[in-house]
Amino acid sequence: HVAGVAALLLSKIPYLPFPDAKKAIVQGAQPTLSNNGTCGGIPEHVYPNNHVGTGRVDAVKSINIF
């Protein structure tokens, strides 16, 4: 899914530098529902965490950052 969002970003901005693409994908990520557990000592409501990283990828939000 993340690779697909990266491809969409590059189709909108063909020469988008990698750091900018990564930033857009991370900033566009949405929190996920949590069971209030922990993984590796990191609570699931703290992002990034070991269970879902920075959250669920959101193509529309990531693309609309630019």
PDB file of N, CA, C and O in Angstrom, chain B, residues numbered from 101:
ATOM      1  N   HIS B 101       0.805  -1.177   0.000  1.00  0.00           N
ATOM      2  CA  HIS B 101       0.000   0.000   0.000  1.00  0.00           C
ATOM      3  C   HIS B 101       0.864   1.263   0.000  1.00  0.00           C
ATOM      4  O   HIS B 101       0.572   2.227  -0.707  1.00  0.00           O
ATOM      5  N   VAL B 102       1.907   1.243   0.786  1.00  0.00           N
ATOM      6  CA  VAL B 102       2.786   2.412   0.859  1.00  0.00           C
ATOM      7  C   VAL B 102       3.477   2.651  -0.476  1.00  0.00           C
ATOM      8  O   VAL B 102       3.643   3.796  -0.897  1.00  0.00           O
ATOM      9  N   ALA B 103       3.875   1.583  -1.138  1.00  0.00           N
ATOM     10  CA  ALA B 103       4.505   1.733  -2.455  1.00  0.00           C
ATOM     11  C   ALA B 103       3.524   2.344  -3.448  1.00  0.00           C
ATOM     12  O   ALA B 103       3.918   3.137  -4.302  1.00  0.00           O
ATOM     13  N   GLY B 104       2.253   1.978  -3.340  1.00  0.00           N
ATOM     14  CA  GLY B 104       1.232   2.558  -4.212  1.00  0.00           C
ATOM     15  C   GLY B 104       1.063   4.037  -3.976  1.00  0.00           C
ATOM     16  O   GLY B 104       0.922   4.807  -4.926  1.00  0.00           O
ATOM     17  N   VAL B 105       1.075   4.452  -2.706  1.00  0.00           N
ATOM     18  CA  VAL B 105       0.976   5.887  -2.393  1.00  0.00           C
ATOM     19  C   VAL B 105       2.207   6.616  -2.905  1.00  0.00           C
ATOM     20  O   VAL B 105       2.100   7.728  -3.424  1.00  0.00           O
ATOM     21  N   ALA B 106       3.383   5.996  -2.764  1.00  0.00           N
ATOM     22  CA  ALA B 106       4.606   6.608  -3.298  1.00  0.00           C
ATOM     23  C   ALA B 106       4.486   6.789  -4.806  1.00  0.00           C
ATOM     24  O   ALA B 106       4.884   7.826  -5.337  1.00  0.00           O
ATOM     25  N   ALA B 107       3.939   5.786  -5.507  1.00  0.00           N
ATOM     26  CA  ALA B 107       3.764   5.892  -6.960  1.00  0.00           C
ATOM     27  C   ALA B 107       2.794   7.022  -7.307  1.00  0.00           C
ATOM     28  O   ALA B 107       3.025   7.767  -8.259  1.00  0.00           O
ATOM     29  N   LEU B 108       1.717   7.149  -6.545  1.00  0.00           N
ATOM     30  CA  LEU B 108       0.765   8.245  -6.785  1.00  0.00           C
ATOM     31  C   LEU B 108       1.429   9.606  -6.569  1.00  0.00           C
ATOM     32  O   LEU B 108       1.212  10.540  -7.341  1.00  0.00           O
ATOM     33  N   LEU B 109       2.240   9.709  -5.514  1.00  0.00           N
ATOM     34  CA  LEU B 109       2.960  10.962  -5.264  1.00  0.00           C
ATOM     35  C   LEU B 109       3.892  11.294  -6.428  1.00  0.00           C
ATOM     36  O   LEU B 109       3.964  12.442  -6.867  1.00  0.00           O
ATOM     37  N   LEU B 110       4.599  10.286  -6.919  1.00  0.00           N
ATOM     38  CA  LEU B 110       5.530  10.516  -8.023  1.00  0.00           C
ATOM     39  C   LEU B 110       4.812  10.799  -9.337  1.00  0.00           C
ATOM     40  O   LEU B 110       5.373  11.443 -10.224  1.00  0.00           O
ATOM     41  N   SER B 111       3.581  10.325  -9.470  1.00  0.00           N
ATOM     42  CA  SER B 111       2.831  10.657 -10.688  1.00  0.00           C
ATOM     43  C   SER B 111       2.361  12.110 -10.644  1.00  0.00           C
ATOM     44  O   SER B 111       2.176  12.742 -11.684  1.00  0.00           O
ATOM     45  N   LYS B 112       2.169  12.633  -9.434  1.00  0.00           N
ATOM     46  CA  LYS B 112       1.769  14.038  -9.289  1.00  0.00           C
ATOM     47  C   LYS B 112       2.985  14.962  -9.378  1.00  0.00           C
ATOM     48  O   LYS B 112       2.930  16.023 -10.000  1.00  0.00           O
ATOM     49  N   ILE B 113       4.085  14.539  -8.744  1.00  0.00           N
ATOM     50  CA  ILE B 113       5.318  15.334  -8.726  1.00  0.00           C
ATOM     51  C   ILE B 113       6.466  14.388  -9.115  1.00  0.00           C
ATOM     52  O   ILE B 113       7.076  13.768  -8.244  1.00  0.00           O
ATOM     53  N   PRO B 114       6.761  14.277 -10.416  1.00  0.00           N
ATOM     54  CA  PRO B 114       7.715  13.270 -10.895  1.00  0.00           C
ATOM     55  C   PRO B 114       9.108  13.315 -10.257  1.00  0.00           C
ATOM     56  O   PRO B 114       9.730  12.265 -10.094  1.00  0.00           O
ATOM     57  N   TYR B 115       9.602  14.465  -9.903  1.00  0.00           N
ATOM     58  CA  TYR B 115      10.959  14.547  -9.344  1.00  0.00           C
ATOM     59  C   TYR B 115      10.948  14.828  -7.851  1.00  0.00           C
ATOM     60  O   TYR B 115      11.850  15.484  -7.328  1.00  0.00           O
ATOM     61  N   LEU B 116       9.928  14.332  -7.169  1.00  0.00           N
ATOM     62  CA  LEU B 116       9.812  14.519  -5.722  1.00  0.00           C
ATOM     63  C   LEU B 116      10.952  13.791  -5.018  1.00  0.00           C
ATOM     64  O   LEU B 116      11.114  12.584  -5.195  1.00  0.00           O
ATOM     65  N   PRO B 117      11.745  14.509  -4.222  1.00  0.00           N
ATOM     66  CA  PRO B 117      12.851  13.857  -3.512  1.00  0.00           C
ATOM     67  C   PRO B 117      12.314  12.841  -2.487  1.00  0.00           C
ATOM     68  O   PRO B 117      11.236  13.023  -1.921  1.00  0.00           O
ATOM     69  N   PHE B 118      13.075  11.790  -2.268  1.00  0.00           N
ATOM     70  CA  PHE B 118      12.659  10.744  -1.337  1.00  0.00           C
ATOM     71  C   PHE B 118      12.283  11.287   0.038  1.00  0.00           C
ATOM     72  O   PHE B 118      11.242  10.898   0.567  1.00  0.00           O
ATOM     73  N   PRO B 119      13.098  12.188   0.653  1.00  0.00           N
ATOM     74  CA  PRO B 119      12.715  12.676   1.990  1.00  0.00           C
ATOM     75  C   PRO B 119      11.340  13.363   2.000  1.00  0.00           C
ATOM     76  O   PRO B 119      10.594  13.248   2.972  1.00  0.00           O
ATOM     77  N   ASP B 120      11.012  14.072   0.921  1.00  0.00           N
ATOM     78  CA  ASP B 120       9.705  14.740   0.845  1.00  0.00           C
ATOM     79  C   ASP B 120       8.575  13.727   0.674  1.00  0.00           C
ATOM     80  O   ASP B 120       7.499  13.891   1.250  1.00  0.00           O
ATOM     81  N   ALA B 121       8.815  12.691  -0.109  1.00  0.00           N
ATOM     82  CA  ALA B 121       7.803  11.644  -0.288  1.00  0.00           C
ATOM     83  C   ALA B 121       7.567  10.911   1.030  1.00  0.00           C
ATOM     84  O   ALA B 121       6.423  10.653   1.405  1.00  0.00           O
ATOM     85  N   LYS B 122       8.634  10.580   1.719  1.00  0.00           N
ATOM     86  CA  LYS B 122       8.507   9.898   3.013  1.00  0.00           C
ATOM     87  C   LYS B 122       7.756  10.773   4.008  1.00  0.00           C
ATOM     88  O   LYS B 122       6.880  10.288   4.724  1.00  0.00           O
ATOM     89  N   LYS B 123       8.088  12.046   4.055  1.00  0.00           N
ATOM     90  CA  LYS B 123       7.428  12.973   4.974  1.00  0.00           C
ATOM     91  C   LYS B 123       5.924  13.043   4.682  1.00  0.00           C
ATOM     92  O   LYS B 123       5.115  13.044   5.610  1.00  0.00           O
ATOM     93  N   ALA B 124       5.548  13.103   3.410  1.00  0.00           N
ATOM     94  CA  ALA B 124       4.131  13.173   3.040  1.00  0.00           C
ATOM     95  C   ALA B 124       3.395  11.901   3.450  1.00  0.00           C
ATOM     96  O   ALA B 124       2.267  11.963   3.938  1.00  0.00           O
ATOM     97  N   ILE B 125       4.028  10.756   3.254  1.00  0.00           N
ATOM     98  CA  ILE B 125       3.390   9.490   3.617  1.00  0.00           C
ATOM     99  C   ILE B 125       3.223   9.386   5.124  1.00  0.00           C
ATOM    100  O   ILE B 125       2.171   8.963   5.603  1.00  0.00           O
ATOM    101  N   VAL B 126       4.246   9.765   5.873  1.00  0.00           N
ATOM    102  CA  VAL B 126       4.168   9.693   7.343  1.00  0.00           C
ATOM    103  C   VAL B 126       3.151  10.691   7.876  1.00  0.00           C
ATOM    104  O   VAL B 126       2.353  10.352   8.749  1.00  0.00           O
ATOM    105  N   GLN B 127       3.168  11.925   7.359  1.00  0.00           N
ATOM    106  CA  GLN B 127       2.228  12.938   7.843  1.00  0.00           C
ATOM    107  C   GLN B 127       0.785  12.609   7.468  1.00  0.00           C
ATOM    108  O   GLN B 127      -0.144  13.017   8.165  1.00  0.00           O
ATOM    109  N   GLY B 128       0.595  11.884   6.389  1.00  0.00           N
ATOM    110  CA  GLY B 128      -0.749  11.519   5.975  1.00  0.00           C
ATOM    111  C   GLY B 128      -1.306  10.302   6.697  1.00  0.00           C
ATOM    112  O   GLY B 128      -2.506  10.034   6.624  1.00  0.00           O
ATOM    113  N   ALA B 129      -0.450   9.564   7.393  1.00  0.00           N
ATOM    114  CA  ALA B 129      -0.889   8.350   8.088  1.00  0.00           C
ATOM    115  C   ALA B 129      -1.912   8.680   9.166  1.00  0.00           C
ATOM    116  O   ALA B 129      -1.804   9.690   9.862  1.00  0.00           O
ATOM    117  N   GLN B 130      -2.906   7.804   9.289  1.00  0.00           N
ATOM    118  CA  GLN B 130      -3.995   7.984  10.254  1.00  0.00           C
ATOM    119  C   GLN B 130      -3.825   7.021  11.428  1.00  0.00           C
ATOM    120  O   GLN B 130      -3.436   5.869  11.237  1.00  0.00           O
ATOM    121  N   PRO B 131      -4.117   7.492  12.643  1.00  0.00           N
ATOM    122  CA  PRO B 131      -4.049   6.586  13.799  1.00  0.00           C
ATOM    123  C   PRO B 131      -5.020   5.407  13.618  1.00  0.00           C
ATOM    124  O   PRO B 131      -6.039   5.526  12.938  1.00  0.00           O
ATOM    125  N   THR B 132      -4.690   4.302  14.224  1.00  0.00           N
ATOM    126  CA  THR B 132      -5.558   3.136  14.172  1.00  0.00           C
ATOM    127  C   THR B 132      -6.200   2.925  15.533  1.00  0.00           C
ATOM    128  O   THR B 132      -5.744   3.475  16.536  1.00  0.00           O
ATOM    129  N   LEU B 133      -7.250   2.133  15.563  1.00  0.00           N
ATOM    130  CA  LEU B 133      -7.878   1.804  16.834  1.00  0.00           C
ATOM    131  C   LEU B 133      -6.936   0.951  17.651  1.00  0.00           C
ATOM    132  O   LEU B 133      -6.251   0.081  17.114  1.00  0.00           O
ATOM    133  N   SER B 134      -6.900   1.191  18.923  1.00  0.00           N
ATOM    134  CA  SER B 134      -5.959   0.513  19.796  1.00  0.00           C
ATOM    135  C   SER B 134      -6.701  -0.337  20.810  1.00  0.00           C
ATOM    136  O   SER B 134      -7.825  -0.021  21.202  1.00  0.00           O
ATOM    137  N   ASN B 135      -6.063  -1.413  21.230  1.00  0.00           N
ATOM    138  CA  ASN B 135      -6.623  -2.200  22.329  1.00  0.00           C
ATOM    139  C   ASN B 135      -5.940  -1.839  23.641  1.00  0.00           C
ATOM    140  O   ASN B 135      -6.030  -2.576  24.622  1.00  0.00           O
ATOM    141  N   ASN B 136      -5.253  -0.694  23.649  1.00  0.00           N
ATOM    142  CA  ASN B 136      -4.559  -0.156  24.829  1.00  0.00           C
ATOM    143  C   ASN B 136      -3.465  -1.089  25.335  1.00  0.00           C
ATOM    144  O   ASN B 136      -3.146  -1.081  26.524  1.00  0.00           O
ATOM    145  N   GLY B 137      -2.896  -1.884  24.454  1.00  0.00           N
ATOM    146  CA  GLY B 137      -1.805  -2.759  24.828  1.00  0.00           C
ATOM    147  C   GLY B 137      -0.467  -2.080  24.603  1.00  0.00           C
ATOM    148  O   GLY B 137      -0.396  -0.895  24.276  1.00  0.00           O
ATOM    149  N   THR B 138       0.580  -2.847  24.784  1.00  0.00           N
ATOM    150  CA  THR B 138       1.922  -2.342  24.520  1.00  0.00           C
ATOM    151  C   THR B 138       2.671  -3.380  23.688  1.00  0.00           C
ATOM    152  O   THR B 138       2.332  -4.563  23.690  1.00  0.00           O
ATOM    153  N   CYS B 139       3.668  -2.923  22.996  1.00  0.00           N
ATOM    154  CA  CYS B 139       4.534  -3.815  22.239  1.00  0.00           C
ATOM    155  C   CYS B 139       5.946  -3.267  22.365  1.00  0.00           C
ATOM    156  O   CYS B 139       6.222  -2.151  21.926  1.00  0.00           O
ATOM    157  N   GLY B 140       6.826  -4.031  22.950  1.00  0.00           N
ATOM    158  CA  GLY B 140       8.181  -3.562  23.162  1.00  0.00           C
ATOM    159  C   GLY B 140       8.247  -2.414  24.153  1.00  0.00           C
ATOM    160  O   GLY B 140       9.179  -1.610  24.118  1.00  0.00           O
ATOM    161  N   GLY B 141       7.259  -2.336  25.041  1.00  0.00           N
ATOM    162  CA  GLY B 141       7.224  -1.279  26.047  1.00  0.00           C
ATOM    163  C   GLY B 141       6.665   0.039  25.546  1.00  0.00           C
ATOM    164  O   GLY B 141       6.626   1.014  26.296  1.00  0.00           O
ATOM    165  N   ILE B 142       6.225   0.092  24.276  1.00  0.00           N
ATOM    166  CA  ILE B 142       5.662   1.323  23.711  1.00  0.00           C
ATOM    167  C   ILE B 142       4.145   1.163  23.650  1.00  0.00           C
ATOM    168  O   ILE B 142       3.652   0.243  22.997  1.00  0.00           O
ATOM    169  N   PRO B 143       3.391   2.049  24.324  1.00  0.00           N
ATOM    170  CA  PRO B 143       1.932   1.954  24.273  1.00  0.00           C
ATOM    171  C   PRO B 143       1.428   2.126  22.843  1.00  0.00           C
ATOM    172  O   PRO B 143       2.024   2.858  22.053  1.00  0.00           O
ATOM    173  N   GLU B 144       0.328   1.447  22.514  1.00  0.00           N
ATOM    174  CA  GLU B 144      -0.197   1.499  21.155  1.00  0.00           C
ATOM    175  C   GLU B 144      -0.765   2.860  20.774  1.00  0.00           C
ATOM    176  O   GLU B 144      -0.959   3.122  19.587  1.00  0.00           O
ATOM    177  N   HIS B 145      -1.039   3.737  21.740  1.00  0.00           N
ATOM    178  CA  HIS B 145      -1.562   5.064  21.407  1.00  0.00           C
ATOM    179  C   HIS B 145      -0.448   6.071  21.135  1.00  0.00           C
ATOM    180  O   HIS B 145      -0.724   7.224  20.804  1.00  0.00           O
ATOM    181  N   VAL B 146       0.796   5.651  21.270  1.00  0.00           N
ATOM    182  CA  VAL B 146       1.955   6.501  20.984  1.00  0.00           C
ATOM    183  C   VAL B 146       2.460   6.128  19.590  1.00  0.00           C
ATOM    184  O   VAL B 146       2.691   4.954  19.299  1.00  0.00           O
ATOM    185  N   TYR B 147       2.628   7.130  18.736  1.00  0.00           N
ATOM    186  CA  TYR B 147       3.084   6.881  17.362  1.00  0.00           C
ATOM    187  C   TYR B 147       4.439   7.506  17.138  1.00  0.00           C
ATOM    188  O   TYR B 147       4.670   8.605  17.641  1.00  0.00           O
ATOM    189  N   PRO B 148       5.360   6.874  16.410  1.00  0.00           N
ATOM    190  CA  PRO B 148       5.279   5.520  15.888  1.00  0.00           C
ATOM    191  C   PRO B 148       5.406   4.497  17.015  1.00  0.00           C
ATOM    192  O   PRO B 148       6.016   4.769  18.049  1.00  0.00           O
ATOM    193  N   ASN B 149       4.820   3.313  16.799  1.00  0.00           N
ATOM    194  CA  ASN B 149       4.946   2.227  17.758  1.00  0.00           C
ATOM    195  C   ASN B 149       5.300   0.941  17.018  1.00  0.00           C
ATOM    196  O   ASN B 149       5.351   0.910  15.788  1.00  0.00           O
ATOM    197  N   ASN B 150       5.542  -0.111  17.781  1.00  0.00           N
ATOM    198  CA  ASN B 150       5.992  -1.377  17.180  1.00  0.00           C
ATOM    199  C   ASN B 150       4.860  -2.183  16.562  1.00  0.00           C
ATOM    200  O   ASN B 150       5.120  -3.173  15.878  1.00  0.00           O
ATOM    201  N   HIS B 151       3.627  -1.793  16.782  1.00  0.00           N
ATOM    202  CA  HIS B 151       2.499  -2.554  16.262  1.00  0.00           C
ATOM    203  C   HIS B 151       2.051  -2.037  14.899  1.00  0.00           C
ATOM    204  O   HIS B 151       1.892  -2.829  13.971  1.00  0.00           O
ATOM    205  N   VAL B 152       1.844  -0.736  14.756  1.00  0.00           N
ATOM    206  CA  VAL B 152       1.346  -0.172  13.497  1.00  0.00           C
ATOM    207  C   VAL B 152       2.235   0.926  12.925  1.00  0.00           C
ATOM    208  O   VAL B 152       1.826   1.629  12.001  1.00  0.00           O
ATOM    209  N   GLY B 153       3.424   1.081  13.450  1.00  0.00           N
ATOM    210  CA  GLY B 153       4.318   2.121  12.922  1.00  0.00           C
ATOM    211  C   GLY B 153       3.739   3.504  13.126  1.00  0.00           C
ATOM    212  O   GLY B 153       3.440   3.885  14.257  1.00  0.00           O
ATOM    213  N   THR B 154       3.574   4.265  12.053  1.00  0.00           N
ATOM    214  CA  THR B 154       3.020   5.617  12.166  1.00  0.00           C
ATOM    215  C   THR B 154       1.522   5.642  11.908  1.00  0.00           C
ATOM    216  O   THR B 154       0.914   6.712  11.923  1.00  0.00           O
ATOM    217  N   GLY B 155       0.912   4.475  11.669  1.00  0.00           N
ATOM    218  CA  GLY B 155      -0.534   4.409  11.474  1.00  0.00           C
ATOM    219  C   GLY B 155      -0.895   3.839  10.111  1.00  0.00           C
ATOM    220  O   GLY B 155      -0.043   3.321   9.389  1.00  0.00           O
ATOM    221  N   ARG B 156      -2.178   3.944   9.775  1.00  0.00           N
ATOM    222  CA  ARG B 156      -2.682   3.428   8.491  1.00  0.00           C
ATOM    223  C   ARG B 156      -2.423   4.456   7.395  1.00  0.00           C
ATOM    224  O   ARG B 156      -2.728   5.637   7.560  1.00  0.00           O
ATOM    225  N   VAL B 157      -1.866   4.010   6.290  1.00  0.00           N
ATOM    226  CA  VAL B 157      -1.554   4.911   5.187  1.00  0.00           C
ATOM    227  C   VAL B 157      -2.853   5.492   4.618  1.00  0.00           C
ATOM    228  O   VAL B 157      -3.850   4.784   4.475  1.00  0.00           O
ATOM    229  N   ASP B 158      -2.828   6.779   4.299  1.00  0.00           N
ATOM    230  CA  ASP B 158      -3.994   7.465   3.726  1.00  0.00           C
ATOM    231  C   ASP B 158      -3.521   8.185   2.478  1.00  0.00           C
ATOM    232  O   ASP B 158      -2.885   9.236   2.560  1.00  0.00           O
ATOM    233  N   ALA B 159      -3.835   7.612   1.312  1.00  0.00           N
ATOM    234  CA  ALA B 159      -3.342   8.146   0.045  1.00  0.00           C
ATOM    235  C   ALA B 159      -3.814   9.577  -0.188  1.00  0.00           C
ATOM    236  O   ALA B 159      -3.022  10.432  -0.582  1.00  0.00           O
ATOM    237  N   VAL B 160      -5.084   9.842   0.049  1.00  0.00           N
ATOM    238  CA  VAL B 160      -5.630  11.178  -0.217  1.00  0.00           C
ATOM    239  C   VAL B 160      -4.951  12.230   0.638  1.00  0.00           C
ATOM    240  O   VAL B 160      -4.556  13.278   0.128  1.00  0.00           O
ATOM    241  N   LYS B 161      -4.807  11.965   1.940  1.00  0.00           N
ATOM    242  CA  LYS B 161      -4.142  12.942   2.812  1.00  0.00           C
ATOM    243  C   LYS B 161      -2.687  13.150   2.416  1.00  0.00           C
ATOM    244  O   LYS B 161      -2.192  14.277   2.405  1.00  0.00           O
ATOM    245  N   SER B 162      -2.009  12.064   2.093  1.00  0.00           N
ATOM    246  CA  SER B 162      -0.587  12.176   1.714  1.00  0.00           C
ATOM    247  C   SER B 162      -0.424  12.999   0.437  1.00  0.00           C
ATOM    248  O   SER B 162       0.463  13.848   0.355  1.00  0.00           O
ATOM    249  N   ILE B 163      -1.261  12.756  -0.542  1.00  0.00           N
ATOM    250  CA  ILE B 163      -1.155  13.476  -1.820  1.00  0.00           C
ATOM    251  C   ILE B 163      -1.547  14.931  -1.661  1.00  0.00           C
ATOM    252  O   ILE B 163      -0.956  15.805  -2.295  1.00  0.00           O
ATOM    253  N   ASN B 164      -2.536  15.203  -0.824  1.00  0.00           N
ATOM    254  CA  ASN B 164      -3.006  16.583  -0.646  1.00  0.00           C
ATOM    255  C   ASN B 164      -2.054  17.438   0.187  1.00  0.00           C
ATOM    256  O   ASN B 164      -2.293  18.636   0.342  1.00  0.00           O
ATOM    257  N   ILE B 165      -0.984  16.858   0.727  1.00  0.00           N
ATOM    258  CA  ILE B 165       0.011  17.663   1.439  1.00  0.00           C
ATOM    259  C   ILE B 165       0.700  18.625   0.474  1.00  0.00           C
ATOM    260  O   ILE B 165       1.157  19.696   0.874  1.00  0.00           O
ATOM    261  N   PHE B 166       0.773  18.230  -0.818  1.00  0.00           N
ATOM    262  CA  PHE B 166       1.422  19.087  -1.819  1.00  0.00           C
ATOM    263  C   PHE B 166       0.409  19.856  -2.605  1.00  0.00           C
ATOM    264  O   PHE B 166       0.772  20.629  -3.492  1.00  0.00           O
TER     265      PHE B 166
END
